[in-house]
């Protein structure tokens, strides 16, 4: 691919990112997902887990923030193409010379980045309201883990967005997928307390590896090898999600052009 | 006499039709995801978090609390969407244009959701017994069923109030979801009420579900319905207050909308 093309794609991603960010800030449901719900989950977790001592607070901040991130991926990134269909702008986007995947990538990047603020909200709650002394043990590793988390969740969002458009029956499970991932990804308790047969499902989820990386870098001083495994897994899963998303995008656009069903089923 | 029969007919027909209309968009797969799998996941999440924590509550505390709280899915979301649906689908002007009894029409929106909400709670308890070992051997099933019915009624009362609000706000999903999660924190489903700050305990006291959850826990631990009757009477009273507020708001919106010609405006 030519350099000019890459530049054009980055420009589109940037614009889609900025526009989505602005638009999402006016959507009360988005604000609920990234501010209110993580805050309420953090409050409950502080009551339920808070007796374990001050060191659990940063675990709760990160864990409840991750619930906001997953909600954003599931409900916002997952619906990023469906929403264009509802508003009648999908045909125009598909007709543009820029691949639809590039635009959706920019949108999903905005949703996931914006959802990071749920951690800030939880941090403020635990620190100001509940008075816990909070500090991130390994700030550099934590920031790198956040970057890997964002990349992997954006890629996962691309899979969900296409899957939901291709199969509305899957999208109808959207509400039912919220808490299972909270559980399988070990956001607020270790997956060791789950039955062993569930472990492979956790390993297939980028949110699980994101939780591992963020929890160990915020609560402990891990070696680079220790935090390296979740980073590698997030990298590998991102590639796998991208391959699946690429295939699903191709399938979706082919189906839409053959069946002329872009705006309907 | 014929007026009474017409109102009864309107009540039941409105209830059934609003429920069918809801399933115009709520497909069976979505129903299973939301009402069968979702509650299981919610119960599991909070029970597992409770097991990991050391707050001293038993697993049963979370199972019972969340199983009862699931009634809010129908009571809050179902009832609200029944009212809000008229606005989204453009049928609100026709609704306000009919000479039909408003109270009958208003209450009819909630009745099937009360039955559905009770069914949802029973699904929650089924998960609790079969997967998490909830012991119901000391439970009077009829008393528990009555507690579930009363609690679902009072929660639907809050749903009717929120449903009326949905006629004047664009952010119905924000209001619904916030109400649902506030109930998770303040109703005693996951945090014992006496652990909350006193200001929040006061809020908890005026919410539906609070007494229902406490009564369900008592019944499952061997109490009789007579023991929880005062709490249940209060729960009914709270439900009635929410219904009254909701109805007054509903009528006020109608009057205002007709006067200003802003039936579907913000």
Contacts between the chains, C-beta under 8 A, distances in Angstrom:
chain1	res1	chain2	res2	distance
A	28	B	170	7.7
A	28	B	171	3.8
A	28	B	173	6.9
A	28	B	174	3.6
A	29	B	171	7.6
A	29	B	173	4.4
A	29	B	174	5.8
A	29	B	177	7.3
A	31	B	174	7.1
A	32	B	173	7.2
A	32	B	174	5.0
A	32	B	177	5.1
A	32	B	178	6.3
A	36	B	174	7.9
A	36	B	177	7.3
A	36	B	178	5.6
A	36	B	181	6.8
A	37	B	177	7.0
A	37	B	181	5.9
A	40	B	181	4.3
A	40	B	182	7.2
A	40	B	184	6.7
A	40	B	185	5.7
A	41	B	181	8.0
A	43	B	185	5.8
A	44	B	46	7.6
A	44	B	49	7.9
A	44	B	184	6.8
A	44	B	185	5.8
A	44	B	190	5.3
A	44	B	191	6.3
A	45	B	49	6.7
A	47	B	55	6.7
A	47	B	190	7.6
A	47	B	191	4.5
A	47	B	195	6.2
A	48	B	46	7.8
A	48	B	49	5.5
A	48	B	50	5.7
A	48	B	53	4.2
A	48	B	55	5.2
A	48	B	57	7.8
A	48	B	190	6.7
A	48	B	191	7.2
A	49	B	49	6.9
A	49	B	52	6.8
A	49	B	53	4.2
A	49	B	54	7.8
A	49	B	55	7.5
A	50	B	53	7.9
A	50	B	55	7.6
A	51	B	53	6.9
A	51	B	54	4.8
A	51	B	55	5.6
A	51	B	56	7.9
A	52	B	53	6.9
A	52	B	54	5.8
A	169	B	27	7.6
A	169	B	29	5.3
A	172	B	27	5.5
A	172	B	29	4.6
A	172	B	30	3.7
A	172	B	33	6.0
A	173	B	29	6.9
A	173	B	30	7.6
A	173	B	33	4.4
A	173	B	37	7.7
A	174	B	33	7.5
A	175	B	30	7.4
A	175	B	33	5.7
A	175	B	34	4.8
A	175	B	38	5.7
A	176	B	32	7.7
A	176	B	33	3.2
A	176	B	34	6.3
A	176	B	37	4.3
A	176	B	38	4.7
A	176	B	41	7.0
A	177	B	33	7.8
A	178	B	38	7.4
A	178	B	41	7.3
A	179	B	38	6.9
A	179	B	41	3.4
A	179	B	42	5.2
A	179	B	44	7.3
A	179	B	45	4.7
A	180	B	37	7.8
A	180	B	41	4.8
A	182	B	41	7.8
A	182	B	45	5.3
A	183	B	41	6.7
A	183	B	44	5.9
A	183	B	45	5.3
A	183	B	48	6.5
A	188	B	49	5.4
A	188	B	52	7.6
A	189	B	48	5.6
A	189	B	49	5.5
A	189	B	51	7.7
A	189	B	52	3.7
A	190	B	52	7.3
A	193	B	48	6.1
A	193	B	51	6.4
A	193	B	52	6.0
A	194	B	48	7.3
